[in-house]
Amino acid sequence: MSLDFDSLQDIAQAMTIKGKGILAADESNPTCKKRFDSIDVDSTEENRNIYRDMLFTTKGMEEFISGVILFDETIRQSTIKEGVSFPDFLSDLGVIPGIKVDAGAKHLSGTDDEKVTEGLDGLDDRLKKYYSLGARFAKWRAVITIGDSEPSGTCISANAHALARYASHCQKNGIVPIVEPEILMDGTHSIEDSFFVSEEVLHTVFYELYGQNVELEGMVLKPNMVLSGYNCPDQASVEQVAELTVTLFKRSVPSAVPGIAFLSGGQSDEHATAHLNAMNQLLGDNSPWNLTFSYGRALQAPALKAWAGKDENINDAQEAFYKRAKLNSLATKGDYSEDMES
């Protein structure tokens, strides 16, 4: 492989370098089926391989993509034409392969309907295997909801502790952890509610990371943006989202963390890019962290629609993916404008 790093810190910095971001291509098979159902394509292993190959082999993709989060099936698959394993192919481009390692969110006992992410059992062995397959970073997603009596302290504490234990296991195995505490934006809550919950969650997460001796310089934070609930009648402006999200990080995220790679969390492609751009404009050159993207649907949606499962559409789909990646790259520098969408 062409990638060679001396430390976890080097990997984390390369993952969040200015001008590049992370492609989240780690959809589970059920999630991938939903995406494929929307374009009337069967979610077979072969079709999933073709689709991921289409994204990864997009000419020039590496100009804007620093890393790719893979699923267990995908990290074992290969390019269609050359038959090169995806981790080797990406590494040869200078793109860092990563892997989703959590086992999904399950019901948290002692709560009505809250969840805790599982997957710590056997994690150490899985990380060793994934490292041998080429992965140099991993992802673990916690899911937290906002409601009348949610989130509970139990839910926040349980998920923060699991994230910290996962991160510690990763670093012990030479793998950079992406720490993803996602506050879901489904609901009618205000942007102020989103801010307060996000602040409590991030403070708790970093308390637990400290308790597990996680090296902050060798991790990447993947948080939600501070948004109005998607069903809230009063939707915050792009400027409000940027201001409150930046304020949240200044209060909650140690400057030792090299980079923050946002999840898109169901936002439209354009909104996810515009919000990232506004934050980078607000911070300018004074940010202690690089603010970038780790988008799944918000990077892939135009390409998925253009592809529609047909080989003759692959070039158009790759062009759509390339454009979306380029626009988000510009947003990491504060150089994006809505006029570029046309």
Secondary structure, DSSP 8 states (H G I E B T S, - for coil): -----SSHHHHHHHHT-TT-EEEE----HHHHHHHHHTTT----HHHHHHHHHHHHT-TTGGGTEEEEEE-HHHHT-B-TTT--BHHHHHHHHT-EEEEE----EEE-TTSSS-EEE---TTHHHHHHHHHHTT--EEEEEEEE---SS-S-HHHHHHHHHHHHHHHHHHHHTT-EEEEEEEE---SS--HHHHHHHHHHHHHHHHHHHHHTT--GGG-EE--------TT-SS---HHHHHHHHHHHHHHHS-TT--EEEE--TT--HHHHHHHHHHHHHHHGGG-SSEEEEEESHHHHHHHHHHHTT-GGGHHHHHHHHHHHHHHHHHHTTT---GGGG-
